[in-house]
């Protein structure tokens, strides 16, 4: 083989390797993105549950009454 043929084969081999590596990186990135989406969904679900608990606490009549007592104690009215 002459030098031109060797150079052409080397360039083609390099291009094939680059394409395969890029494809693998793309697949890996898609898997990571899917994992990140799943983690985000789980975190959102957990936060929604926490918000529900906080809403129950804040809308509870006893909580309001306790807040009023705390305010009275701060103002030294009681």
Number of C-alpha atoms within 10 A of each C-alpha: 5 6 8 9 10 11 11 11 12 12 12 12 12 12 12 12 12 12 12 12 12 12 12 12 12 12 12 12 12 12 12 12 12 12 12 12 12 12 12 12 12 12 12 12 12 11 12 12 12 12 12 11 11 12 11 12 13 13 10 11 11 11 13 13 11 11 13 12 14 13 13 12 11 10 9 8 8 9
